[in-house]
Amino acid sequence: MTHYRWFKAMIVIVLLVNAVFMFAASPRYFLGTSANGYQVPKDGGLELMPIPGRDGWYTITIDFNEDNRDPMYDGHYYKVTDGTWSASGSWGTDHYAFQPAPVMITPDGQVAGLGSIYIKENTVLTILFDSNTKTIYDNAIQVFPTPRIYGSFNSAMGRGSDWSMKDGEALELADIYGDGTYHGFYTLPAFTGEGDGYMMATVLSTRFEPAWTIFGAYEQYVFDGTAGGMGKVSYLKPAEETTYVFTFDPKTKVTEVSPVFAGEIVALPGPTVYGDFNGWVVFGENALVFQKTEDVGKYRLTLTLPAYKGEGEGYMILVALSKKFYDDQWGKRWGVEEQYKLDGAPAGFGQASFLKPDRETVYTLTYDAATHVTSVSQ
């Protein structure tokens, strides 16, 4: 009996020694952060713990609050480390799962944080670290650089897997006219499945879900501007291959969708003056559109130009009436179609009228729809 007890004791000791050895041999990871004054991480006590059932994954939850914000640059900063601040043993923005990683830009345009991940708001943050790939995840809300459409169309378009929000896979929109609205031109194949068509929503931000270890859509809207999610989507059902223009208005959250085809010509909202003086902007909310007057067929607009200090004949100026849709080797886009010089002559490529003020000048432009002549007065 004594020998049996001695044998059991030896087994327990061996198991304990093995457990201690395995723990000591396992890699350990610590948070290097502004929350504890950027101490040497292993001395700060913020150790990431292994996630059961996920080999090589570690996690920690930290309260980023008003009391532990960075006193110099404001906000919160962190890296995952091996317990040191060495370059080979710490991982930050370059290893962040969402790119571009959030960083703090100072008023003079410099990036603060020395490669640390930036969390602007106070929050209770859950951080995960995949030591196999040295990838960092957290559940902070990440805003996309521009709105994008995601849904069930990706595989049909050859743009990755359905419901992808990744760059180059989702339908990214851009503020191409500089007026705060976002546009994108995309060609979708005919919908051949069952149901109401391709499911779609406009997504503005994403958030990593620690429980599922996936990124999910966070702020999103169906095309009528109401909140999306939980199965609420919009539908698009092309009977044949169709090119659409998607236009998202961030003020109303509405996404307008219209089919377009190469060679299509559409009248502008009104005669529109443009040139190098306004960056050649002729479409969108920043376009300079003439207003109707009491005289039939006459349109008027006031234009203020600074003194011309360049070389040449002055500011180039044209009046556009319509636009044409192009789909060629230079991409999908609208271009000016019918346009005229100030003397009423049709304008082609490289042709324009000129205004050359020697000081800031307010001009009154009057366009005559019958003759296409635009008179100019000061």
Contacts in CASP RR format, 6 or more apart in sequence:
PFRMAT RR
TARGET T0000
AUTHOR 0000-0000-0000
METHOD contacts of the structure
MODEL  1
MTHYRWFKAMIVIVLLVNAVFMFAASPRYFLGTSANGYQVPKDGGLELMP
IPGRDGWYTITIDFNEDNRDPMYDGHYYKVTDGTWSASGSWGTDHYAFQP
APVMITPDGQVAGLGSIYIKENTVLTILFDSNTKTIYDNAIQVFPTPRIY
GSFNSAMGRGSDWSMKDGEALELADIYGDGTYHGFYTLPAFTGEGDGYMM
ATVLSTRFEPAWTIFGAYEQYVFDGTAGGMGKVSYLKPAEETTYVFTFDP
KTKVTEVSPVFAGEIVALPGPTVYGDFNGWVVFGENALVFQKTEDVGKYR
LTLTLPAYKGEGEGYMILVALSKKFYDDQWGKRWGVEEQYKLDGAPAGFG
QASFLKPDRETVYTLTYDAATHVTSVSQ
26 50 0 8 1.000
27 82 0 8 1.000
27 131 0 8 1.000
28 42 0 8 1.000
28 47 0 8 1.000
28 82 0 8 1.000
28 83 0 8 1.000
29 47 0 8 1.000
29 48 0 8 1.000
29 58 0 8 1.000
29 80 0 8 1.000
29 81 0 8 1.000
29 82 0 8 1.000
29 83 0 8 1.000
29 129 0 8 1.000
29 131 0 8 1.000
30 41 0 8 1.000
30 42 0 8 1.000
30 44 0 8 1.000
30 45 0 8 1.000
30 46 0 8 1.000
30 47 0 8 1.000
30 48 0 8 1.000
30 80 0 8 1.000
30 81 0 8 1.000
30 82 0 8 1.000
30 83 0 8 1.000
31 41 0 8 1.000
31 46 0 8 1.000
31 47 0 8 1.000
31 48 0 8 1.000
31 60 0 8 1.000
31 62 0 8 1.000
31 78 0 8 1.000
31 79 0 8 1.000
31 80 0 8 1.000
31 81 0 8 1.000
31 127 0 8 1.000
32 38 0 8 1.000
32 39 0 8 1.000
32 41 0 8 1.000
32 46 0 8 1.000
32 78 0 8 1.000
32 79 0 8 1.000
32 80 0 8 1.000
32 81 0 8 1.000
32 83 0 8 1.000
32 85 0 8 1.000
32 90 0 8 1.000
33 46 0 8 1.000
33 62 0 8 1.000
33 76 0 8 1.000
33 77 0 8 1.000
33 78 0 8 1.000
33 79 0 8 1.000
33 116 0 8 1.000
34 68 0 8 1.000
34 69 0 8 1.000
34 70 0 8 1.000
34 75 0 8 1.000
34 76 0 8 1.000
34 77 0 8 1.000
34 78 0 8 1.000
34 116 0 8 1.000
35 46 0 8 1.000
35 62 0 8 1.000
35 64 0 8 1.000
35 68 0 8 1.000
35 76 0 8 1.000
35 78 0 8 1.000
36 44 0 8 1.000
36 45 0 8 1.000
36 46 0 8 1.000
36 68 0 8 1.000
37 68 0 8 1.000
40 83 0 8 1.000
40 84 0 8 1.000
40 85 0 8 1.000
41 81 0 8 1.000
41 83 0 8 1.000
41 84 0 8 1.000
41 85 0 8 1.000
41 90 0 8 1.000
42 83 0 8 1.000
42 84 0 8 1.000
46 60 0 8 1.000
46 62 0 8 1.000
47 60 0 8 1.000
48 58 0 8 1.000
48 59 0 8 1.000
48 60 0 8 1.000
48 80 0 8 1.000
48 127 0 8 1.000
48 129 0 8 1.000
49 58 0 8 1.000
49 59 0 8 1.000
49 60 0 8 1.000
50 56 0 8 1.000
50 57 0 8 1.000
50 58 0 8 1.000
51 57 0 8 1.000
51 58 0 8 1.000
51 59 0 8 1.000
51 128 0 8 1.000
54 213 0 8 1.000
55 132 0 8 1.000
56 130 0 8 1.000
56 131 0 8 1.000
56 132 0 8 1.000
57 128 0 8 1.000
57 129 0 8 1.000
57 130 0 8 1.000
57 131 0 8 1.000
57 132 0 8 1.000
58 128 0 8 1.000
58 129 0 8 1.000
58 131 0 8 1.000
59 126 0 8 1.000
59 127 0 8 1.000
59 128 0 8 1.000
59 129 0 8 1.000
59 210 0 8 1.000
60 126 0 8 1.000
60 127 0 8 1.000
61 124 0 8 1.000
61 125 0 8 1.000
61 126 0 8 1.000
61 127 0 8 1.000
62 78 0 8 1.000
62 124 0 8 1.000
62 125 0 8 1.000
62 127 0 8 1.000
63 124 0 8 1.000
63 125 0 8 1.000
64 75 0 8 1.000
64 76 0 8 1.000
64 119 0 8 1.000
64 122 0 8 1.000
64 123 0 8 1.000
64 124 0 8 1.000
64 125 0 8 1.000
65 122 0 8 1.000
66 122 0 8 1.000
68 76 0 8 1.000
69 75 0 8 1.000
69 76 0 8 1.000
69 122 0 8 1.000
70 76 0 8 1.000
70 77 0 8 1.000
73 104 0 8 1.000
73 106 0 8 1.000
73 112 0 8 1.000
73 113 0 8 1.000
74 104 0 8 1.000
75 104 0 8 1.000
75 118 0 8 1.000
75 119 0 8 1.000
75 120 0 8 1.000
75 121 0 8 1.000
76 118 0 8 1.000
76 119 0 8 1.000
76 120 0 8 1.000
76 122 0 8 1.000
76 125 0 8 1.000
77 104 0 8 1.000
77 113 0 8 1.000
77 116 0 8 1.000
77 117 0 8 1.000
77 118 0 8 1.000
77 119 0 8 1.000
78 92 0 8 1.000
78 116 0 8 1.000
78 117 0 8 1.000
78 119 0 8 1.000
78 127 0 8 1.000
79 90 0 8 1.000
79 91 0 8 1.000
79 92 0 8 1.000
79 115 0 8 1.000
79 116 0 8 1.000
79 117 0 8 1.000
80 90 0 8 1.000
80 91 0 8 1.000
80 92 0 8 1.000
80 95 0 8 1.000
80 127 0 8 1.000
80 129 0 8 1.000
80 136 0 8 1.000
81 89 0 8 1.000
81 90 0 8 1.000
81 91 0 8 1.000
82 89 0 8 1.000
82 90 0 8 1.000
83 89 0 8 1.000
84 90 0 8 1.000
91 129 0 8 1.000
91 134 0 8 1.000
91 136 0 8 1.000
92 101 0 8 1.000
92 115 0 8 1.000
92 116 0 8 1.000
92 117 0 8 1.000
92 136 0 8 1.000
93 101 0 8 1.000
93 102 0 8 1.000
93 103 0 8 1.000
93 115 0 8 1.000
93 116 0 8 1.000
93 117 0 8 1.000
94 101 0 8 1.000
94 115 0 8 1.000
95 134 0 8 1.000
95 135 0 8 1.000
95 136 0 8 1.000
96 102 0 8 1.000
96 117 0 8 1.000
96 135 0 8 1.000
96 136 0 8 1.000
97 135 0 8 1.000
97 136 0 8 1.000
97 137 0 8 1.000
97 208 0 8 1.000
97 215 0 8 1.000
98 142 0 8 1.000
98 206 0 8 1.000
98 208 0 8 1.000
98 215 0 8 1.000
100 145 0 8 1.000
101 117 0 8 1.000
101 118 0 8 1.000
102 117 0 8 1.000
102 118 0 8 1.000
102 119 0 8 1.000
102 120 0 8 1.000
102 140 0 8 1.000
102 142 0 8 1.000
103 111 0 8 1.000
103 112 0 8 1.000
103 113 0 8 1.000
103 115 0 8 1.000
103 117 0 8 1.000
103 118 0 8 1.000
104 111 0 8 1.000
104 112 0 8 1.000
104 113 0 8 1.000
104 118 0 8 1.000
104 120 0 8 1.000
105 111 0 8 1.000
105 112 0 8 1.000
106 112 0 8 1.000
112 118 0 8 1.000
117 136 0 8 1.000
117 138 0 8 1.000
119 125 0 8 1.000
119 138 0 8 1.000
119 140 0 8 1.000
123 140 0 8 1.000
125 138 0 8 1.000
125 139 0 8 1.000
125 140 0 8 1.000
126 138 0 8 1.000
126 139 0 8 1.000
126 210 0 8 1.000
127 136 0 8 1.000
127 137 0 8 1.000
127 138 0 8 1.000
128 136 0 8 1.000
128 137 0 8 1.000
128 138 0 8 1.000
128 208 0 8 1.000
128 210 0 8 1.000
128 213 0 8 1.000
129 135 0 8 1.000
129 136 0 8 1.000
129 137 0 8 1.000
130 137 0 8 1.000
137 208 0 8 1.000
137 210 0 8 1.000
137 213 0 8 1.000
138 208 0 8 1.000
139 207 0 8 1.000
139 208 0 8 1.000
139 209 0 8 1.000
139 210 0 8 1.000
140 207 0 8 1.000
140 208 0 8 1.000
141 205 0 8 1.000
141 206 0 8 1.000
141 207 0 8 1.000
141 218 0 8 1.000
141 219 0 8 1.000
142 205 0 8 1.000
142 206 0 8 1.000
142 207 0 8 1.000
142 208 0 8 1.000
142 218 0 8 1.000
143 204 0 8 1.000
143 205 0 8 1.000
144 165 0 8 1.000
144 203 0 8 1.000
144 204 0 8 1.000
144 205 0 8 1.000
144 206 0 8 1.000
146 172 0 8 1.000
146 173 0 8 1.000
146 174 0 8 1.000
146 175 0 8 1.000
146 182 0 8 1.000
147 173 0 8 1.000
147 182 0 8 1.000
147 202 0 8 1.000
147 203 0 8 1.000
147 204 0 8 1.000
147 248 0 8 1.000
147 250 0 8 1.000
148 165 0 8 1.000
148 170 0 8 1.000
148 171 0 8 1.000
148 172 0 8 1.000
148 173 0 8 1.000
148 202 0 8 1.000
148 203 0 8 1.000
149 170 0 8 1.000
149 171 0 8 1.000
149 173 0 8 1.000
149 186 0 8 1.000
149 200 0 8 1.000
149 201 0 8 1.000
149 202 0 8 1.000
149 203 0 8 1.000
149 246 0 8 1.000
149 255 0 8 1.000
150 163 0 8 1.000
150 164 0 8 1.000
150 165 0 8 1.000
150 170 0 8 1.000
150 171 0 8 1.000
150 200 0 8 1.000
150 201 0 8 1.000
150 203 0 8 1.000
150 217 0 8 1.000
151 162 0 8 1.000
151 163 0 8 1.000
151 198 0 8 1.000
151 199 0 8 1.000
151 200 0 8 1.000
151 201 0 8 1.000
151 233 0 8 1.000
152 162 0 8 1.000
152 163 0 8 1.000
152 198 0 8 1.000
152 199 0 8 1.000
152 200 0 8 1.000
153 159 0 8 1.000
153 162 0 8 1.000
153 188 0 8 1.000
153 198 0 8 1.000
153 199 0 8 1.000
153 200 0 8 1.000
153 236 0 8 1.000
154 160 0 8 1.000
154 161 0 8 1.000
154 162 0 8 1.000
154 163 0 8 1.000
154 164 0 8 1.000
154 169 0 8 1.000
154 170 0 8 1.000
155 161 0 8 1.000
155 162 0 8 1.000
156 188 0 8 1.000
156 189 0 8 1.000
156 191 0 8 1.000
156 198 0 8 1.000
157 186 0 8 1.000
157 187 0 8 1.000
157 188 0 8 1.000
157 189 0 8 1.000
159 168 0 8 1.000
159 169 0 8 1.000
159 170 0 8 1.000
159 171 0 8 1.000
160 166 0 8 1.000
160 169 0 8 1.000
161 169 0 8 1.000
164 170 0 8 1.000
165 203 0 8 1.000
165 206 0 8 1.000
165 215 0 8 1.000
165 216 0 8 1.000
165 217 0 8 1.000
170 203 0 8 1.000
171 184 0 8 1.000
171 186 0 8 1.000
171 246 0 8 1.000
172 184 0 8 1.000
173 182 0 8 1.000
173 183 0 8 1.000
173 184 0 8 1.000
173 246 0 8 1.000
173 247 0 8 1.000
173 248 0 8 1.000
174 182 0 8 1.000
174 183 0 8 1.000
174 184 0 8 1.000
175 181 0 8 1.000
175 182 0 8 1.000
175 183 0 8 1.000
176 183 0 8 1.000
176 184 0 8 1.000
177 183 0 8 1.000
177 281 0 8 1.000
177 283 0 8 1.000
177 284 0 8 1.000
177 285 0 8 1.000
177 286 0 8 1.000
177 287 0 8 1.000
178 281 0 8 1.000
178 284 0 8 1.000
178 286 0 8 1.000
179 284 0 8 1.000
179 285 0 8 1.000
179 286 0 8 1.000
180 250 0 8 1.000
180 285 0 8 1.000
181 247 0 8 1.000
181 248 0 8 1.000
181 249 0 8 1.000
181 250 0 8 1.000
181 284 0 8 1.000
181 285 0 8 1.000
182 247 0 8 1.000
182 248 0 8 1.000
182 250 0 8 1.000
183 245 0 8 1.000
183 246 0 8 1.000
183 247 0 8 1.000
183 248 0 8 1.000
184 245 0 8 1.000
184 246 0 8 1.000
184 247 0 8 1.000
185 243 0 8 1.000
185 244 0 8 1.000
185 245 0 8 1.000
185 246 0 8 1.000
185 260 0 8 1.000
185 327 0 8 1.000
185 331 0 8 1.000
185 332 0 8 1.000
185 333 0 8 1.000
186 243 0 8 1.000
186 244 0 8 1.000
186 246 0 8 1.000
186 332 0 8 1.000
187 241 0 8 1.000
187 242 0 8 1.000
187 243 0 8 1.000
187 244 0 8 1.000
187 332 0 8 1.000
188 198 0 8 1.000
188 236 0 8 1.000
188 238 0 8 1.000
188 241 0 8 1.000
188 242 0 8 1.000
188 243 0 8 1.000
188 244 0 8 1.000
189 238 0 8 1.000
189 241 0 8 1.000
190 238 0 8 1.000
190 239 0 8 1.000
190 240 0 8 1.000
190 241 0 8 1.000
190 242 0 8 1.000
191 197 0 8 1.000
191 198 0 8 1.000
191 236 0 8 1.000
191 237 0 8 1.000
191 238 0 8 1.000
191 239 0 8 1.000
196 235 0 8 1.000
196 237 0 8 1.000
197 235 0 8 1.000
197 236 0 8 1.000
197 237 0 8 1.000
198 235 0 8 1.000
198 236 0 8 1.000
198 237 0 8 1.000
199 233 0 8 1.000
199 234 0 8 1.000
199 235 0 8 1.000
200 223 0 8 1.000
200 233 0 8 1.000
200 234 0 8 1.000
200 235 0 8 1.000
200 236 0 8 1.000
201 217 0 8 1.000
201 220 0 8 1.000
201 221 0 8 1.000
201 222 0 8 1.000
201 223 0 8 1.000
201 228 0 8 1.000
201 229 0 8 1.000
201 232 0 8 1.000
201 233 0 8 1.000
201 234 0 8 1.000
202 220 0 8 1.000
202 221 0 8 1.000
202 222 0 8 1.000
202 223 0 8 1.000
202 248 0 8 1.000
202 253 0 8 1.000
202 255 0 8 1.000
203 217 0 8 1.000
203 218 0 8 1.000
203 219 0 8 1.000
203 220 0 8 1.000
204 218 0 8 1.000
204 219 0 8 1.000
204 220 0 8 1.000
204 221 0 8 1.000
205 217 0 8 1.000
205 218 0 8 1.000
205 219 0 8 1.000
206 215 0 8 1.000
206 216 0 8 1.000
206 217 0 8 1.000
206 218 0 8 1.000
207 215 0 8 1.000
207 216 0 8 1.000
207 218 0 8 1.000
208 214 0 8 1.000
208 215 0 8 1.000
208 216 0 8 1.000
209 215 0 8 1.000
209 216 0 8 1.000
217 229 0 8 1.000
220 227 0 8 1.000
220 228 0 8 1.000
220 229 0 8 1.000
221 227 0 8 1.000
221 228 0 8 1.000
221 253 0 8 1.000
221 254 0 8 1.000
221 255 0 8 1.000
222 228 0 8 1.000
222 232 0 8 1.000
222 233 0 8 1.000
222 234 0 8 1.000
223 234 0 8 1.000
223 254 0 8 1.000
223 255 0 8 1.000
223 256 0 8 1.000
223 257 0 8 1.000
224 234 0 8 1.000
224 254 0 8 1.000
225 252 0 8 1.000
225 253 0 8 1.000
225 254 0 8 1.000
225 255 0 8 1.000
226 232 0 8 1.000
226 253 0 8 1.000
234 255 0 8 1.000
236 244 0 8 1.000
236 257 0 8 1.000
238 244 0 8 1.000
238 259 0 8 1.000
242 259 0 8 1.000
243 259 0 8 1.000
243 260 0 8 1.000
243 261 0 8 1.000
243 262 0 8 1.000
243 327 0 8 1.000
243 332 0 8 1.000
244 257 0 8 1.000
244 258 0 8 1.000
244 259 0 8 1.000
244 260 0 8 1.000
245 257 0 8 1.000
245 258 0 8 1.000
245 260 0 8 1.000
246 255 0 8 1.000
246 256 0 8 1.000
246 257 0 8 1.000
247 255 0 8 1.000
247 256 0 8 1.000
247 257 0 8 1.000
247 258 0 8 1.000
248 254 0 8 1.000
248 255 0 8 1.000
249 255 0 8 1.000
249 256 0 8 1.000
260 325 0 8 1.000
261 325 0 8 1.000
261 327 0 8 1.000
262 325 0 8 1.000
262 326 0 8 1.000
262 327 0 8 1.000
262 328 0 8 1.000
263 324 0 8 1.000
263 325 0 8 1.000
263 326 0 8 1.000
264 324 0 8 1.000
264 325 0 8 1.000
265 322 0 8 1.000
265 323 0 8 1.000
265 324 0 8 1.000
265 325 0 8 1.000
265 337 0 8 1.000
265 338 0 8 1.000
266 322 0 8 1.000
266 323 0 8 1.000
266 324 0 8 1.000
266 325 0 8 1.000
267 321 0 8 1.000
267 322 0 8 1.000
268 282 0 8 1.000
268 283 0 8 1.000
268 287 0 8 1.000
268 289 0 8 1.000
268 320 0 8 1.000
268 321 0 8 1.000
268 322 0 8 1.000
268 323 0 8 1.000
269 287 0 8 1.000
269 289 0 8 1.000
270 289 0 8 1.000
270 290 0 8 1.000
270 299 0 8 1.000
270 321 0 8 1.000
271 289 0 8 1.000
271 290 0 8 1.000
271 299 0 8 1.000
271 319 0 8 1.000
271 320 0 8 1.000
271 321 0 8 1.000
271 367 0 8 1.000
271 369 0 8 1.000
272 282 0 8 1.000
272 287 0 8 1.000
272 288 0 8 1.000
272 289 0 8 1.000
272 290 0 8 1.000
272 319 0 8 1.000
272 320 0 8 1.000
272 321 0 8 1.000
273 288 0 8 1.000
273 290 0 8 1.000
273 301 0 8 1.000
273 303 0 8 1.000
273 317 0 8 1.000
273 318 0 8 1.000
273 319 0 8 1.000
273 320 0 8 1.000
273 365 0 8 1.000
273 374 0 8 1.000
274 280 0 8 1.000
274 281 0 8 1.000
274 282 0 8 1.000
274 287 0 8 1.000
274 288 0 8 1.000
274 317 0 8 1.000
274 318 0 8 1.000
274 320 0 8 1.000
274 336 0 8 1.000
275 315 0 8 1.000
275 316 0 8 1.000
275 317 0 8 1.000
275 318 0 8 1.000
275 352 0 8 1.000
276 315 0 8 1.000
276 316 0 8 1.000
277 305 0 8 1.000
277 315 0 8 1.000
277 316 0 8 1.000
277 317 0 8 1.000
277 355 0 8 1.000
278 286 0 8 1.000
278 288 0 8 1.000
281 287 0 8 1.000
281 288 0 8 1.000
282 320 0 8 1.000
282 323 0 8 1.000
282 335 0 8 1.000
282 336 0 8 1.000
283 323 0 8 1.000
283 334 0 8 1.000
288 301 0 8 1.000
288 303 0 8 1.000
289 301 0 8 1.000
290 299 0 8 1.000
290 300 0 8 1.000
290 301 0 8 1.000
290 319 0 8 1.000
290 365 0 8 1.000
290 367 0 8 1.000
291 299 0 8 1.000
291 300 0 8 1.000
291 301 0 8 1.000
292 298 0 8 1.000
292 299 0 8 1.000
293 299 0 8 1.000
293 300 0 8 1.000
293 366 0 8 1.000
297 368 0 8 1.000
297 369 0 8 1.000
297 370 0 8 1.000
298 366 0 8 1.000
298 367 0 8 1.000
298 368 0 8 1.000
298 369 0 8 1.000
299 366 0 8 1.000
299 367 0 8 1.000
299 369 0 8 1.000
300 364 0 8 1.000
300 365 0 8 1.000
300 366 0 8 1.000
300 367 0 8 1.000
301 364 0 8 1.000
301 365 0 8 1.000
301 367 0 8 1.000
302 362 0 8 1.000
302 363 0 8 1.000
302 364 0 8 1.000
302 365 0 8 1.000
303 362 0 8 1.000
303 363 0 8 1.000
303 364 0 8 1.000
303 365 0 8 1.000
304 360 0 8 1.000
304 361 0 8 1.000
304 362 0 8 1.000
304 363 0 8 1.000
305 315 0 8 1.000
305 355 0 8 1.000
305 357 0 8 1.000
305 360 0 8 1.000
305 361 0 8 1.000
305 363 0 8 1.000
306 357 0 8 1.000
306 360 0 8 1.000
307 357 0 8 1.000
307 358 0 8 1.000
307 359 0 8 1.000
307 360 0 8 1.000
307 361 0 8 1.000
308 314 0 8 1.000
308 315 0 8 1.000
308 355 0 8 1.000
308 356 0 8 1.000
308 357 0 8 1.000
308 358 0 8 1.000
313 354 0 8 1.000
313 356 0 8 1.000
314 354 0 8 1.000
314 355 0 8 1.000
314 356 0 8 1.000
315 354 0 8 1.000
315 355 0 8 1.000
315 356 0 8 1.000
315 357 0 8 1.000
316 352 0 8 1.000
316 353 0 8 1.000
316 354 0 8 1.000
317 342 0 8 1.000
317 352 0 8 1.000
317 353 0 8 1.000
317 354 0 8 1.000
317 355 0 8 1.000
318 336 0 8 1.000
318 339 0 8 1.000
318 340 0 8 1.000
318 341 0 8 1.000
318 347 0 8 1.000
318 352 0 8 1.000
318 353 0 8 1.000
319 339 0 8 1.000
319 340 0 8 1.000
319 341 0 8 1.000
319 342 0 8 1.000
319 367 0 8 1.000
319 372 0 8 1.000
319 374 0 8 1.000
320 336 0 8 1.000
320 337 0 8 1.000
320 338 0 8 1.000
320 339 0 8 1.000
321 337 0 8 1.000
321 338 0 8 1.000
321 339 0 8 1.000
321 340 0 8 1.000
322 336 0 8 1.000
322 337 0 8 1.000
322 338 0 8 1.000
323 334 0 8 1.000
323 335 0 8 1.000
323 336 0 8 1.000
323 337 0 8 1.000
324 334 0 8 1.000
324 335 0 8 1.000
324 336 0 8 1.000
324 337 0 8 1.000
325 332 0 8 1.000
325 333 0 8 1.000
325 334 0 8 1.000
325 335 0 8 1.000
326 332 0 8 1.000
326 333 0 8 1.000
326 334 0 8 1.000
326 335 0 8 1.000
338 346 0 8 1.000
339 346 0 8 1.000
339 347 0 8 1.000
339 348 0 8 1.000
340 346 0 8 1.000
340 347 0 8 1.000
340 372 0 8 1.000
340 374 0 8 1.000
341 347 0 8 1.000
341 351 0 8 1.000
341 352 0 8 1.000
341 353 0 8 1.000
342 353 0 8 1.000
342 373 0 8 1.000
342 374 0 8 1.000
342 375 0 8 1.000
342 376 0 8 1.000
343 353 0 8 1.000
343 373 0 8 1.000
344 371 0 8 1.000
344 372 0 8 1.000
344 373 0 8 1.000
344 374 0 8 1.000
346 372 0 8 1.000
355 363 0 8 1.000
355 376 0 8 1.000
361 378 0 8 1.000
362 378 0 8 1.000
363 376 0 8 1.000
363 377 0 8 1.000
363 378 0 8 1.000
364 376 0 8 1.000
364 377 0 8 1.000
364 378 0 8 1.000
365 374 0 8 1.000
365 375 0 8 1.000
365 376 0 8 1.000
366 374 0 8 1.000
366 375 0 8 1.000
366 377 0 8 1.000
367 373 0 8 1.000
367 374 0 8 1.000
368 374 0 8 1.000
368 375 0 8 1.000
END
